[in-house]
Amino acid sequence: MSKILCIGEALIDMICTDKGNTLSEGDHFLKKAGGAPANVAAAVAALGGQVVLAAKVGGDPFGQYLVEMMNGFGVDTTYMLRDPAHFTTFAFVSLMKNGERDFYFNRGADGWLSKTDIEQISLEDTGLVHFGSATGFLPGPLKEAYVYLLHQAKARNIFISFDPNYRHLLFHDAIPSFVEQSWHFLDNCDFFKMSDEEAMLLTGTGSVEEAASQLLRKTNAVFTITLGKEGALLGWEGQTCLVESIAVTPVDTTGAGDAFVGAVLYQLKDLDHKQLSLDNWKEILYNANKAGARTCAYLGAMEAFRHLSSAVFK
């Protein structure tokens, strides 16, 4: 079984449970493990895949909590490094009455995963590498580590997966930089997943159809644009098709996209992607939709992943 390597942030989400209050007004917060690459790794492991997470957390109790959480899922945490010089990264979130989020990001150890750290990882048994760039495109050592690992994976003909994971609250003042860096990965990956909003942002278009058309022309990767309850748009060899969603009454959509990516990677782990047909890819995405839907039925991404298994595909 090929190993899957995920690189990026592992962090603490502090969710204000006093709904409708700003962060300054809220008194009660719920600690949750988070970070898109960490979520993808947990989803892969929950499904039964062998997965390694390359990330940096603080040498503090919260870093220990994240390592223990990943170990609990069966993720290989050998390269989930503890940094005594930096505190674990925190994201504070409160959901306002108008649906907007009051958000504050306290960046710490995740940004200090370096090229030197990545050089210690053997890629011998690695079949797939996944990049989820929520913080990987912010200034710092992690940005250099991302690009280094991308080029190493490309040179070794390792399957490369990419999710831009745009966060407006992190990049609202640096959108051109985010777009430019994302296109470097789009040009070099084998598979990418993005939301409809991300597709239009990265292509500078006004509709999903225009975005998909441009992505077909400008990239060589298989891709999917997730459309929520409408399903997922698959792009493959110059054509697109819609893969239907799974009906579900959502309890919490947090982590659904990461479960989707994890399910795609899990299914690809022992396949030659160059030999896959359109029908093969449609089945892979339909199963990924099932994993995303299962995640929506539970509160909290990590809690939802405990209910994932490869049986969800049957």
N, C-alpha and C positions, 0 to 999 in steps of 0.2 A: 504494500500500500504506500503510495507516494505521500510524503509529508507536505503539509501546507504551512507556509511561513507568513504570518501577519505582522506588519510593522506599524507603529504609531502610538497614539496616546492611550494610556490606561489612567482613569481619573475618578474622582469622587463627584457625583452629582448630589448636591444638597437641594432637595425639592421642598419649597415652602408649602406646608399643608394648610395654611390659612389662605384659602382660595380667595382671589380678588384683592388681596393685599399686595402692596409693593414689598420689595425686599426689606426696606427700612421699617415698614410697618409690621411685617410678619414676625411671629415669636416662635413658631414651631417648624422644624425642618427634619426631613427624612433623608438619611444617608443611603445612597445607592451606588453600586459599582457602575462605571460608565466608560465612555470612550468608544467610538465606532470600531476601530480595529480590535479592541478587547471584546466587544460584543460579537463581532464576526468569528473570532477565535472560539469563544464560548459556544456559539451556535454550531460550528463545525464539530467540536468535541462532543456536544450533546447528541449530535446525529451519529457519532461513532467514528469520526475521522481523526487522524493523527495530525495535530496542529501545534506549532510553536509560536509563541508571542514574543516579539522583540519590542520591549518598551522599558521606560525608566520611571520608577516611582521613588518617593522619598524614603529615607531611613527613619520612618515614623510609624505610629500605629496604623495610619490609614494606608500607607504603602504595604504594610504587612497584611492588612485586610484584603487588599486587592490581589496580592499574591496567593493568599489562602483561597480566595474566591475562585481564581483561575485554576488552582490545583484541584479544587472540588469538582470542577467540570472535566478534569482530565487533560487540561492544556499543559503542554511542556513549558515550564516557566524558567528554564535554565538561563534564558537571556532576558528575563524580566528583572532588570537590575535595580538594586537598592542604592540610592544616592544620599549619603548622609549630609551632603552640603546643601541640598535643596528639599523643600517641603513638597509633598504630593500635590499635584494639580487639583484644583477645585473649580467646579462650575455651580453657581448658585442660580436657581430658577424659581420664578413665581408666575403662575398663570393668572392674568388679569381678567376682569369681568368682560372686557371687550374682545377677549381671545388672544390678545397680544401677550408677549412674555417679558417680564422684567428680568434681566439677565446680567450677571456679573461673573467675569472669568478671572480667576486668580491663578495665573500660570506658574507652575513650579517645575518639578523634576522632569516631566514628560519632554520638555523642550531640550533637555540636555543629553538625550540619546545621541551618540556621536558616530561618525564614520569609523573611528577606532574601535568602538563597541561592535559595530557591524562586521568589521574585519575578523572578529573572533568566531563568527558563525560559519560553520561548515555547510555548504550548499549541496554537498554530495548526494544526499537522499531527498533533496527538496524538489518536488515536481511542480509546485505552484507558489507564487508569491503574491500577496494581496496588499495593496496600498490604499488606505482610507484617509484622505488628506485633511481632515478637520483642523488639525494643528500642524501638520507636516509642511505647510507652505508659509507658516509664520517665520519671522527671522529667528535664527538660532542654529545650534548644532544638528537638531533633528532634520532640518531642511537639507543640509549637506548629506546626512546619512540616507535620506530618502533617495536622492539622486544617485548616490554611490551604489545603493542596493539595486536600483532600477537598471543601471548599466551592467552590474555584475550578473543579474538575472538574464538580461538580454544577451550578454556574451555567452552564457551557458545554455541558451535556448530553453530557459525555464518559462513556463506559462505565466504570464503577468496579468493580474486583475487590478482594476482601478475603480475607485468610487470617489468622486470629487468632494462629496460631503460639504458643500458650501454652507457656511454659517454667516449670515449677514451681520450678526452682532460682533463677529471677529474680523470680518474683511470689508466692512462698509466703506472704509477709507482707503482700501487697497484692492479694489475690484480688478483693475487692469493687471496687476501683478498676479492675482489669483487666476485669472483667465489665461495669462501667458504660461504660468507654471503648469496649469491643468493640461494645456495643449501639448506640452512636452511629454506628458504621460499618455495622453490620448494617441499621440503619434507612435508610441513605443509599446503599447499594451496589446494583449490578445483578446481581452474582454473588458468591457466597462459597463457600469450601471450608473444611471443618474435619474433624478426626478425630472418632471416636465419643466419646472422652473429652472433647474440647472442646465437643461438642454438648451433652452432659449437664451439663458445668460451667456453660456460658453460659445454659442454660435451667433449671438447678436441678432436673433430672429424674433418674430412676433407670434409664432405658432409652433406647436409640436411637429406638425407636418413639415414645415420649412426647416426646422432644426434637424429632424431625422434625415431629410434629403441632403442637407449639408454634411452631416456626419457620415452618411454613406459615401459621399464623394471624397471626403478629406481624410478618412481613416480606413485602415484595413482590418479593424477589430470587429468581432461580433459584439453587439451592444444591446442593451435594453433600456428603455425609458419607462419608468414606473408611473402609472396613471391612477393610483388609488383603486377605487372600486371598479374602475373601467378596465383594469388589468394591466398588462405590461406589453409595450410595443417592442417587438424583436427586430433588430436590424442584422441581416445576414446576406452576404454576397450580392449586394446591390438591390435588395428588396426588403420590404418590411411586412410584418403581419402582427395582428393583435392576438395575444394569448390571454384568454379570459381569466378574470379574478375568481376568488372563492368567496361566496357569500358568508358574511360574519357580522355579528353585532359587536362592534369594538368596545372593549373595556378600556384599553390603553394601547395606542399605536406606537409607543416608544419601542424602538429596536426592531420594528417589523422589516424595515429596509435592510438592516444588518442580518436578520434571519434569512431574508431572501438571498443575499450575497453568500452567506455561509452555506445555504442549501445548494446553490449553483456550484460552488467550489467543491463541496463534498461529493457531488455527483460526477464532477470532472476528474477527480483525483486519480483514477486508473484508466482514463480514456485518452485516446489520441484525438485531440480536438479538431485536427485537420481532416479527419475522416468522418466527422459528424455531419449528418444531413440536416435539412431544415426541420424535418419531423423529429429528429433527435433533440434539437435545440428547443423546439416547442414543448416537448415532454419535460425537459430539464426546467424550463421556466414555469410550466404549469405546476410542477412539484415545488418549485421555489415559492410560488404563490401560496401553496398550501402551508408551507412553513411560516410565511409572513402572516397568513390568516390565523394560524394557531397562536402565534405570538400576540396578536391583538386581543385574544380572549382572556389574557391575564394581565394583572397590574405589575408593571416594571419589567424591563427587558430581561434581566438575569433570572428573575423568578419565572418568566414565561419560558425561557430556554430550558428550564428543568423539565418541562413537559414536551420537549422536542425529542424525537427519535426518528430513525429512518422509516419506522412504521407509518409515519405521517404521509409517506409517498404512496402507500398502498390503498 
